[in-house]
Amino acid sequence: MGADSTPLLRIEGLSKRFGGNVVLDGANLEVPRGSLVTVLGRSGAGKSVLLKCLADVESPDEGSISFDGRPLKPGKGGTRADFRRRCSFLFQSNALFDSLTALENVALPLEQTTDLKDKEICERSLEALRQLELEAHQDRYPSQLSGGMQKRLALARAIVTRPELVLFDEPTAGLDPLRRNAVFAMIAKYQRQFGFTALVVTHDLTEALIASDRVALLDKGRMCFEGTPDEFSASTAAVVCDFRDSAAALGRTLAALRRGEALQSEES
């Protein structure tokens, strides 16, 4: 297998328990280079715990994580340090600093992780803002920006270090349908423009199927499906159908209830 065909990220047999609660139970996942992969699952399915294990916030009880063909070990040295340099994290809440301007927010990762001179940090930060169409707002504070602009600012900060992998934790949580569409469109657009690999965890099915190259479904701590969006849409596996067709099932239930109510009304 050539280097280019090796998955950038591979998760094998990952397990994590909190007391008697099994959150991950032998989860497996491959993330090809240059792809946008989405992990789907209900709230509480363990998607965020999976990302925390990747980011070394939580330590898995069992299993392995490999990045660029090399196993990641817990701690600050070796492959973990290399992973941190080559990976960025976009938080569910954006995690912007209200006391810093847009430019200062974007510059922060470069100040913390590189030895670049102040002038180069400023130039690279301005370029990231320019690429995300935020240069005109460089002196504004996050509270002075719209929700969509804050998302773009968070992404500018995530890509300013020129990462190979960006992890997105529920990037559309709490957003209305139009804004969910806009966020997924933004992720897909800039993932292709800048060429980074994206791993997104979400429960937003429709948007994920449109934007992703591959999708996986996490259920009861395991990846019960992994494949293309078309394969997911065509799957007849019960667990996939249950998650994928839940909206249609709700519609059928409500229709039946309405028919029953109409019959009762006619009889009275």
Secondary structure, 3 states (H helix, E strand, C coil): CCHHHCCCEEEEEEEEEECCEEEEEEEEEEECCCCEEEEECCCCCCHHHHHHHHCCCCCCCEEEEEECCEECCCCCCHHHHHHHHHEEEECCCCCCCCCCCHHHHHHHHHHHHCCCCHHHHHHHHHHHHHHCCCHHHCCCCHHHCCHHHHHHHHHHHHHCCCCCEEEEECCCCCCCHHHHHHHHHHHHHHHHHHCCEEEEEECCHHHHHHHCCEEEEEECCEEEEEECHHHHHHCCCHHHHHHHCHHHHHHHHHHHHHHHHHHHHHHC
